[in-house]
Amino acid sequence: MPDYSEHIMKNWEWCEKYRSLMGEKAYWKYVNNVYDLLTGMPLDSFFSIEKKVTPEFRDLFIKVCCRFIHEQYMSKEPRDFCHTFNAACTEIRCVKLHFSENNNNKSNTVTT
């Protein structure tokens, strides 16, 4: 089974690298297309990176997904779902967050 976890975002340098390689307009078009895909995912669904993303775009796709997940995490907007990779980064999932009371603080957990 393949493992694409080496493509996980470690810093933000990749943004400039891909903007330089692709050009500003093409880069943002790609980012927006990936964001549209992710925001359109139904709850409890997954997208197969292994089957649907060509090897030449796999690194960029995974990094854009990381950016999306980071922005989702940092957002103040309430939500009951999040996006996450499987362990090998061959899939990205849209999963429900389950809230529970823990020491009088709300904490959320992801269930798959």
C-alpha positions in Angstrom: 0.0 0.0 0.0 1.4 3.4 -0.9 2.2 6.0 1.7 2.1 9.7 0.8 2.6 11.1 4.3 6.0 12.5 3.1 3.9 15.2 1.3 2.3 16.6 4.5 3.0 20.3 4.9 5.9 21.0 7.2 6.2 24.7 6.7 4.8 27.4 4.3 7.7 27.5 1.9 5.9 25.3 -0.6 3.4 28.1 -1.3 6.1 30.3 -2.9 7.7 27.3 -4.7 4.4 26.4 -6.4 3.4 30.0 -7.1 6.8 30.5 -8.9 6.5 27.2 -10.8 2.9 27.5 -11.9 2.4 31.2 -11.9 0.1 33.2 -9.5 -3.1 32.7 -11.5 -2.7 28.9 -12.1 -1.7 28.4 -8.5 -4.7 30.1 -7.0 -7.0 28.4 -9.6 -5.7 25.0 -8.4 -6.0 26.0 -4.7 -9.6 27.2 -5.2 -10.5 24.0 -7.1 -9.2 21.8 -4.2 -11.0 24.0 -1.7 -14.2 23.6 -3.7 -13.8 19.9 -3.7 -13.2 19.8 0.0 -16.1 22.1 0.9 -18.4 20.1 -1.3 -17.6 16.8 0.3 -20.6 15.2 2.1 -20.3 14.4 5.7 -18.7 10.9 6.3 -17.3 10.7 2.8 -13.8 10.4 1.5 -11.8 11.3 -1.5 -9.1 8.9 -2.8 -5.9 10.8 -3.4 -4.3 7.5 -4.5 -6.9 6.9 -7.3 -7.9 10.4 -8.3 -4.8 12.6 -8.1 -2.0 12.1 -10.6 1.5 11.6 -9.3 2.6 15.0 -10.7 0.1 16.9 -8.6 0.0 14.7 -5.5 2.5 16.8 -3.5 0.6 20.0 -4.3 -2.8 18.4 -3.7 -1.8 17.1 -0.2 -0.2 20.4 0.8 -3.3 22.4 -0.4 -5.4 20.0 1.7 -3.1 20.7 4.7 -3.6 24.4 4.2 -7.4 23.9 4.1 -7.3 21.8 7.3 -5.1 24.5 9.0 -7.5 27.3 8.0 -10.4 25.2 9.1 -8.8 24.5 12.5 -7.9 28.2 13.0 -11.4 29.4 12.0 -13.6 30.8 14.7 -16.7 29.6 12.8 -18.5 26.8 14.6 -18.8 23.5 12.8 -19.6 19.9 13.5 -17.2 18.4 11.0 -13.6 18.5 9.9 -11.4 17.1 7.2 -8.6 14.7 8.0 -6.2 12.3 6.2 -5.9 8.6 6.8 -2.6 7.5 8.2 -1.0 6.9 4.8 -2.4 10.1 3.2 -4.0 8.1 0.4 -7.5 9.5 1.4 -8.9 12.7 2.8 -12.1 12.4 4.8 -14.9 14.7 5.9 -15.8 13.5 9.3 -18.3 14.4 12.1 -17.0 15.9 15.3 -18.5 14.5 18.4 -18.7 16.8 21.4 -18.4 15.6 25.0 -18.2 17.1 28.4 -14.8 16.7 29.9 -13.9 18.5 33.1 -16.7 21.0 32.4 -14.9 22.0 29.2 -16.2 21.1 25.7 -13.8 19.0 23.8 -14.3 17.5 20.4 -13.1 14.2 19.0 -13.1 12.8 15.5 -14.7 9.5 14.8 -14.2 7.5 11.6 
